[in-house]
């Protein structure tokens, strides 16, 4: 017997969260300030993707010193205080 339209359980995957990561990468004597957006569910996934990004960006470097300045989930609601009343988010 086949399932009807009502019998099918539609399971929706939760959308990935948007994370902003700001960091400084120092290779030898050169420091580069980075700002990137990563889509992941949890902080562990963000860290893994950041490591992948560092490996692909600095593939020739033997050692990279990384200082993470900010790693946080992007808010879905805009903070009106940042707009100083000039714009409507």
C-alpha positions in Angstrom: 0.0 0.0 0.0 1.3 3.4 -0.9 1.5 6.4 1.5 -0.9 9.2 0.9 0.2 12.9 1.1 -1.0 13.1 4.7 1.0 10.0 5.7 4.4 11.4 4.7 6.2 13.0 7.6 8.0 16.1 6.3 11.0 16.6 8.5 12.7 19.9 7.9 16.3 20.3 8.8 17.1 23.3 10.9 18.8 26.1 8.9 22.4 26.6 9.7 23.3 29.5 12.0 25.3 32.4 10.7 28.5 33.1 12.7 30.8 36.1 12.4 34.5 35.4 13.1 37.0 38.1 13.5 40.6 37.1 13.9 44.2 38.1 13.3 46.5 35.6 11.6 50.3 36.2 12.0 52.6 34.3 9.7 56.3 35.1 10.3 56.3 38.9 10.7 53.2 39.7 8.8 49.8 40.1 10.5 46.5 40.1 8.6 43.2 41.1 10.1 40.3 38.8 8.9 36.5 39.0 9.1 34.6 36.1 7.9 31.1 34.7 8.0 30.7 30.9 8.6 27.5 28.9 8.4 27.3 26.1 11.0 25.1 24.7 13.8 27.5 24.7 16.8 30.7 26.4 17.9 32.7 23.2 17.3 31.6 23.3 13.6 32.6 26.9 13.4 36.1 26.1 14.7 36.5 23.3 12.3 35.5 25.4 9.3 37.9 28.2 10.5 40.7 25.7 10.6 39.9 24.6 7.1 39.8 28.3 6.0 43.2 28.9 7.6 44.7 25.8 5.9 43.5 26.8 2.5 44.5 30.5 2.9 47.9 29.9 4.4 48.7 26.5 2.8 52.5 27.3 2.5 52.9 28.5 6.0 54.7 26.1 8.5 53.2 28.0 11.5 50.3 30.4 11.9 49.6 32.3 15.1 45.9 33.1 15.3 44.2 35.4 17.7 40.4 35.2 17.6 38.9 38.6 18.5 35.3 37.7 18.1 33.3 34.5 17.3 29.6 34.9 17.8 26.3 34.0 16.3 24.7 36.7 14.2 21.5 38.1 15.7 18.4 37.6 13.6 16.9 40.8 15.0 18.7 44.0 14.2 19.8 46.1 17.1 18.1 49.5 16.6 20.7 51.2 18.8 23.3 50.8 16.1 21.3 52.9 13.6 21.0 56.1 15.8 17.5 56.7 14.5 18.8 57.5 11.0 17.6 54.2 9.4 14.9 51.6 10.1 16.4 48.1 10.2 
